[in-house]
Amino acid sequence: MQTEKNEKMADSRDMIGAHDAMRREFGALPALIAGVPAGDARATGFVADHTLMMIDFLHAHHTSEDDHVWPRLRERCPDAVESLITTMDQQHAAIDDELKALAAVGRRWRDSADASDREAVAAVAERLLPGLYEHLALEEEQILPLIDRHLTQREWKAAVEASLGKVRFSQRLLMLGMALHGADEEQARLLRAAVPAVVWHVGRPIGTRLHRAHRERLASASRDRAL
């Protein structure tokens, strides 16, 4: 794609860091939830709220793609992308159905701290994973190269900022901490390039501390030792 202003084209590799955080956090949910002692209202509340927060993060990520990425790709490379985005839309819808189910049982568990509700939440969290993993892998393999070819860096940053804008500021910092946790040097560099300088310099240390404290609270709430 040629731009009138010769704008820099997108580098969407920072998406892989966000995806890795989603894989890690959602992948940990079933054991994390199952490890919460029945009847422990405080631990249940914290882990249930963590689960609901992750649902919000993923929903914001997907709706921003729906609103800001798919329309541009359909406009600029319709022949290459139409069937692929139809698949993306179908996967988003299927994942959204599972997220709604997870949110419903998660809220019920938060109110009850009951073992049967806990098991129901863990089961839905486990059921979500195959479809989520398949979707993230397909997006990285086929969508990210199209983004880099057909969207400008300005347009890509606007899509990322739209996703971040759907969550509270303190949660944005926690998201940054999650993405940096386990990121290699290259992924950290890409994340730094993807966010405004002030967010990186001010938000990175705060986000790292928030995420460390958040993980410690999760570990104390659950018998799962994988955290």
C-alpha positions in Angstrom: 0.0 0.0 0.0 1.2 3.5 -0.9 0.2 6.4 1.3 -0.2 10.0 0.0 2.0 11.3 2.8 4.5 8.5 2.6 3.5 7.4 6.1 5.4 4.7 8.0 3.6 1.4 7.7 2.4 -0.6 10.7 4.6 -2.9 12.8 2.0 -5.1 14.5 4.5 -7.4 16.2 3.7 -5.8 19.6 0.4 -7.7 19.3 2.3 -10.9 19.9 3.3 -9.6 23.4 -0.4 -8.9 24.1 -1.4 -12.3 22.9 1.3 -14.0 25.0 -0.1 -12.3 28.0 -3.6 -13.5 27.1 -2.4 -17.0 26.6 -0.5 -17.0 30.0 -3.3 -15.4 32.0 -6.2 -17.3 30.5 -4.2 -20.5 30.5 -3.6 -20.1 34.3 -7.3 -19.5 35.1 -8.6 -23.1 35.4 -6.0 -24.2 38.0 -6.0 -20.8 39.7 -9.8 -21.0 40.2 -9.8 -24.6 41.2 -7.2 -23.8 43.9 -9.4 -21.3 45.8 -10.7 -22.8 49.1 -14.4 -23.2 49.2 -16.1 -20.8 51.5 -13.2 -18.3 51.4 -15.1 -15.2 50.4 -12.1 -12.9 50.2 -10.0 -15.2 48.1 -13.0 -16.0 45.9 -13.8 -12.4 45.4 -10.2 -11.5 44.3 -9.9 -14.4 41.9 -13.4 -13.9 40.5 -12.7 -10.2 40.0 -9.4 -11.1 38.3 -11.3 -13.4 35.9 -13.9 -10.7 35.1 -11.1 -8.2 34.5 -9.4 -10.6 32.0 -12.7 -11.0 30.3 -13.0 -7.2 29.9 -9.4 -7.0 28.6 -10.1 -9.6 25.9 -13.4 -8.1 25.0 -11.8 -4.7 24.5 -9.1 -6.2 22.4 -11.5 -8.0 20.1 -14.0 -5.1 19.7 -11.2 -2.7 18.8 -10.2 -5.1 16.0 -13.8 -5.3 14.9 -14.1 -1.5 14.8 -10.6 -0.4 13.6 -8.8 -3.2 11.8 -11.3 -5.3 9.9 -13.0 -2.4 8.1 -9.6 -1.1 6.8 -8.5 -4.5 5.7 -11.8 -5.1 3.9 -11.5 -1.8 2.1 -7.8 -2.2 1.1 -7.4 -5.9 0.3 -10.9 -7.3 0.0 -10.0 -10.3 -2.2 -7.2 -11.4 0.1 -9.0 -10.9 3.4 -12.8 -11.4 3.0 -12.9 -15.2 3.9 -10.3 -14.8 6.5 -12.1 -12.0 8.3 -15.3 -14.0 8.1 -13.4 -16.7 10.0 -12.2 -14.0 12.5 -15.7 -12.8 13.0 -17.0 -16.3 13.7 -14.1 -16.9 16.1 -14.8 -13.6 17.9 -18.5 -14.5 18.2 -17.7 -18.0 19.6 -15.2 -16.6 22.1 -17.6 -13.9 23.1 -20.2 -16.5 23.9 -17.8 -18.3 26.1 -16.7 -15.0 27.8 -20.4 -14.2 28.6 -20.8 -17.7 30.1 -17.6 -17.3 32.1 -18.7 -13.9 33.4 -22.1 -15.2 34.4 -20.7 -18.1 36.4 -17.9 -16.0 37.7 -20.3 -13.4 39.2 -22.3 -16.2 40.7 -19.2 -17.7 42.3 -18.1 -14.4 43.6 -21.4 -14.1 45.5 -21.5 -17.6 46.8 -17.9 -18.8 47.3 -19.4 -22.2 46.8 -17.4 -25.2 45.6 -19.9 -26.2 42.9 -19.9 -22.7 41.5 -16.1 -22.7 41.6 -16.0 -25.9 39.6 -18.4 -24.4 37.1 -16.2 -21.4 36.6 -13.1 -23.5 36.2 -14.8 -25.7 33.7 -15.9 -22.8 31.5 -12.4 -21.3 31.7 -11.0 -24.6 30.5 -13.5 -24.8 27.7 -12.6 -21.4 26.4 -8.9 -22.2 25.8 -8.8 -24.3 22.6 -10.9 -21.8 20.6 -8.9 -18.8 22.0 -5.5 -20.4 21.3 -6.6 -21.3 17.7 -7.8 -17.7 17.1 -4.6 -16.1 18.5 -2.4 -18.3 16.4 -4.4 -17.7 13.2 -4.3 -14.0 13.8 -0.6 -14.0 14.2 0.0 -16.1 11.2 -2.3 -14.4 8.7 -3.7 -11.1 10.0 -0.6 -9.4 11.3 1.2 -9.6 8.0 -1.8 -7.9 6.3 -1.9 -5.2 9.0 1.7 -4.5 8.3 1.1 -4.3 4.6 -2.1 -2.3 4.5 -2.4 -0.1 7.7 -0.1 2.8 8.6 1.6 3.0 12.0 -0.7 5.9 12.9 -3.8 3.8 12.2 -2.4 0.8 14.1 -1.6 2.9 17.1 -5.1 4.3 17.0 -6.5 0.8 17.1 -4.2 -0.1 20.1 -5.2 3.1 21.9 -8.9 2.4 21.3 -8.5 -1.0 23.0 -6.7 0.6 26.0 -9.3 3.3 26.2 -12.0 0.8 27.0 -10.4 -0.1 30.4 -9.7 2.0 33.5 -6.3 3.8 33.7 -5.1 1.7 36.6 -6.0 -1.4 34.7 -4.1 -0.2 31.6 -1.0 0.0 33.8 -1.6 -3.5 35.1 -2.1 -4.7 31.4 1.3 -3.2 30.6 2.8 -5.0 33.6 1.2 -8.3 32.4 2.6 -7.8 28.9 6.1 -7.1 30.2 6.0 -10.1 32.5 8.0 -12.8 30.7 8.6 -10.6 27.6 12.0 -11.0 26.0 14.1 -8.0 25.0 12.6 -7.8 21.5 9.0 -7.8 22.8 9.8 -5.2 25.4 11.3 -3.0 22.7 8.2 -3.4 20.6 5.9 -2.6 23.5 8.0 0.5 24.2 7.5 1.6 20.6 3.8 1.0 20.7 2.9 3.2 23.7 3.5 7.0 24.2 6.8 7.8 25.8 5.2 9.2 28.9 3.3 6.0 29.4 6.4 3.9 29.0 8.6 6.0 31.3 6.0 6.6 34.0 3.7 3.7 33.5 6.2 0.9 33.1 7.6 0.9 36.6 4.1 1.4 38.1 2.6 -1.3 35.9 5.4 -3.7 36.9 4.8 -3.1 40.6 1.1 -3.4 40.2 1.4 -6.7 38.3 3.9 -8.1 40.9 1.5 -7.2 43.7 -1.5 -8.6 41.8 0.3 -11.9 41.2 1.2 -12.1 44.9 -2.4 -11.7 45.9 -3.5 -14.3 43.4 -0.9 -16.7 44.7 -2.1 -16.2 48.3 -5.8 -16.7 47.2 -5.2 -20.1 45.5 -3.5 -23.3 46.3 -2.2 -23.4 42.7 1.6 -23.2 42.9 2.1 -22.4 39.2 1.9 -18.7 39.8 
